[in-house]
Amino acid sequence: MKIKKIATLLAAATLLSWAAFAEEEESTVEGEYMSSMEDVVVQELSNSDELENKLMALQFLEEAANNGKVSPDMMVSLDHLAGEGTNTQSRTKGRVSNNFPEVRREACRILGKVGTPEAAKSLNKIVKADNEPMVLSAAINSLGEIGFNDNDETTNTIAFYSDRFETLNPTSSLALEIVNAYEKLAPKTKDKKPILSSLQRIAVDYRLAKPVRNRAKEVLNNLRGEENSKKNER
């Protein structure tokens, strides 16, 4: 094992003892110090070339997200990990050496737990840039969970990607995530035409599994019913 990697792992192990000690401390200054040290360790792990270190960073980040203690510096690390190999690339002899879809998928999942508009903006960037179905499934699922859709940015992003994915790589599992996200985001969407158009295409795409097409029809009919009810009330 590389010396640098060992040092990083030791730093991470030390962080665990610091975190346990910090729980017993009431001093605001000391608490902030511990938080900043955690940020530094997470950043070092995230920026490491080693996959194992990146996965360890994700463990720390998920714990912070579960506890509602994701700092701005941690958000930078999450954003970096979510774009590992796409938005941020390292090359060895001309080849991308940091293409880690499992890292991007986990970072997208954790961003969903963070649940902030900032997290949604990071996820929107991933949907526009990535092409791995498992990463996109996690990103779209998290966008639906967060529910942030300012100026229809999220639904428009998903609809744009849906058009591309239907042409290049139709995947039933990903189509289902798209449909479920539309259902969650629809109440916060001003212009539902892109959603309705996308759902209609999924509903009749016979390359997709029948349960997925049926689910698209169900959501489509529900949204059309809601739209018709609103028109009748006017």
C-alpha positions in Angstrom: 0.0 0.0 0.0 1.3 3.4 -0.9 2.6 5.6 2.0 0.3 8.4 1.0 -2.6 6.1 1.2 -1.7 4.8 4.6 -1.3 8.3 5.9 -4.7 9.2 4.5 -6.3 6.2 6.1 -4.6 7.0 9.5 -5.9 10.5 9.3 -9.4 9.2 8.6 -9.1 6.8 11.6 -8.0 9.6 13.8 -11.0 11.6 12.7 -13.3 9.0 14.1 -11.8 9.5 17.6 -12.0 13.3 17.2 -15.7 13.0 16.2 -16.4 10.8 19.3 -14.6 13.3 21.5 -16.3 16.3 19.9 -19.7 14.9 20.9 -18.7 15.4 24.6 -17.5 18.9 24.1 -19.8 21.9 24.6 -17.4 24.6 23.5 -18.5 26.3 20.2 -14.9 27.1 19.3 -13.7 23.5 19.7 -16.8 22.2 17.8 -16.0 24.5 14.9 -12.4 23.3 15.0 -13.4 19.7 14.8 -15.8 20.5 11.9 -13.0 22.2 10.0 -10.7 19.2 10.5 -13.4 16.8 9.3 -13.8 19.1 6.2 -10.0 18.8 5.5 -9.9 15.1 5.8 -13.0 14.6 3.6 -11.4 16.9 1.0 -8.1 15.0 1.0 -9.9 11.7 0.7 -12.1 13.1 -2.1 -9.2 14.4 -4.1 -7.1 11.2 -3.7 -6.4 9.2 -6.8 -7.4 6.0 -5.0 -10.9 4.6 -5.4 -10.8 3.3 -1.8 -10.2 6.7 -0.4 -13.0 8.2 -2.4 -15.4 5.6 -1.0 -14.2 6.4 2.5 -15.0 10.1 1.9 -18.5 9.1 0.8 -19.0 7.3 4.1 -18.1 10.4 6.0 -20.3 12.5 3.8 -23.3 10.2 4.2 -22.9 10.3 7.9 -22.9 14.1 7.9 -25.9 14.1 5.6 -27.8 11.8 7.9 -27.0 14.1 10.8 -27.9 17.3 8.9 -24.3 18.5 9.3 -23.0 18.9 5.7 -20.8 22.0 5.6 -20.2 24.2 2.6 -16.7 22.5 2.2 -18.4 19.1 2.3 -20.8 20.2 -0.5 -17.8 21.1 -2.6 -16.5 17.6 -2.0 -19.8 16.0 -2.9 -20.1 18.1 -6.1 -16.6 17.0 -7.0 -17.3 13.3 -6.4 -20.6 13.4 -8.3 -18.7 14.6 -11.3 -15.7 12.3 -10.9 -14.7 11.3 -14.3 -17.1 13.5 -16.2 -17.0 17.1 -14.9 -13.5 16.5 -13.5 -11.2 14.3 -15.4 -7.7 13.0 -14.8 -5.8 11.4 -17.7 -3.0 8.8 -17.9 -1.5 8.3 -21.3 -4.5 10.0 -22.9 -7.1 7.9 -21.1 -9.5 9.0 -18.3 -8.1 7.4 -15.1 -10.8 8.5 -12.7 -13.9 7.2 -14.3 -15.7 5.8 -11.2 -19.4 5.5 -11.9 -20.0 3.9 -8.5 -18.5 7.0 -6.8 -20.7 9.3 -8.9 -23.8 7.2 -8.1 -23.2 7.3 -4.4 -22.5 11.0 -4.4 -25.8 11.6 -6.2 -27.6 9.5 -3.7 -26.1 11.4 -0.8 -27.0 14.7 -2.4 -30.6 13.6 -2.3 -30.2 13.2 1.4 -28.7 16.7 1.7 -32.0 17.9 0.1 -31.0 21.6 -0.5 -31.5 23.7 -3.6 -27.7 23.7 -3.9 -27.7 19.9 -4.0 -30.4 20.0 -6.7 -28.3 22.3 -8.8 -25.4 19.9 -8.5 -27.6 17.0 -9.6 -29.0 19.0 -12.5 -25.4 19.4 -13.8 -24.8 15.6 -13.5 -28.0 14.8 -15.5 -26.7 17.1 -18.3 -23.2 15.7 -18.3 -23.3 12.0 -17.4 -24.2 9.0 -19.6 -24.0 6.1 -17.1 -27.6 4.8 -16.5 -26.9 3.9 -12.8 -25.5 7.4 -12.1 -28.4 9.0 -13.9 -30.9 6.8 -12.1 -29.5 8.0 -8.7 -29.4 11.6 -9.8 -33.0 11.7 -11.1 -34.3 9.8 -8.1 -32.6 12.3 -5.8 -34.0 15.3 -7.8 -37.4 13.9 -7.3 -36.8 13.4 -3.6 -35.5 17.0 -3.1 -38.4 18.5 -5.1 -36.6 21.7 -6.0 -37.8 23.0 -9.4 -37.2 26.7 -9.5 -38.4 28.1 -12.9 -39.0 24.5 -14.0 -35.2 23.9 -14.2 -35.3 20.4 -12.9 -38.2 19.1 -15.0 -36.8 20.7 -18.1 -33.4 19.1 -17.5 -35.0 15.7 -17.0 -37.2 16.1 -20.0 -34.2 17.1 -22.1 -32.2 14.1 -21.0 -35.2 11.8 -21.4 -35.4 12.7 -25.1 -31.7 11.9 -25.5 -31.8 8.7 -23.6 -34.9 7.4 -25.5 -33.0 7.8 -28.7 -29.6 6.4 -27.6 -30.0 4.0 -24.7 -33.6 3.2 -23.6 -33.4 1.6 -20.2 -36.5 0.5 -18.3 -35.0 1.1 -14.8 -34.0 4.6 -15.8 -37.3 5.3 -17.5 -39.1 4.3 -14.3 -37.0 6.8 -12.3 -37.9 9.5 -14.8 -41.6 8.8 -14.5 -41.5 8.7 -10.7 -39.5 12.0 -10.6 -42.1 13.7 -12.8 -44.9 12.6 -10.5 -43.1 14.1 -7.5 -42.1 17.3 -9.3 -45.3 18.0 -11.2 -47.0 19.9 -8.3 -44.1 22.4 -8.4 -44.0 22.7 -12.2 -45.4 25.8 -13.9 -45.3 24.5 -17.5 -46.1 20.8 -17.6 -46.0 20.4 -21.4 -42.4 19.0 -21.4 -43.5 16.5 -18.7 -46.6 15.4 -20.5 -44.8 15.1 -23.8 -42.0 13.0 -22.2 -44.5 10.7 -20.4 -46.4 10.2 -23.6 -43.3 9.0 -25.4 -42.3 6.6 -22.6 -45.9 5.2 -22.4 -45.7 4.1 -26.1 -42.1 3.1 -26.3 -42.3 -0.7 -26.7 -38.6 -1.1 -26.1 -39.4 -0.5 -22.5 -40.9 -3.1 -20.1 -44.7 -3.1 -20.0 -44.9 -2.2 -16.2 -42.8 0.9 -17.0 -45.1 1.9 -19.9 -48.2 1.3 -17.7 -46.7 3.4 -14.9 -46.1 6.3 -17.4 -49.7 6.0 -18.6 -50.9 6.2 -15.0 -48.9 9.3 -14.2 -49.8 10.9 -17.5 -53.6 10.3 -17.0 -53.4 11.7 -13.5 -51.7 14.8 -14.6 -54.0 15.3 -17.5 -57.0 14.9 -15.1 -55.5 17.5 -12.8 -54.9 19.9 -15.7 -58.5 19.5 -16.9 -59.9 20.1 -13.4 -58.0 23.3 -13.2 -59.3 24.5 -16.6 -62.9 23.7 -15.5 -62.5 25.7 -12.3 -61.5 28.9 -14.2 
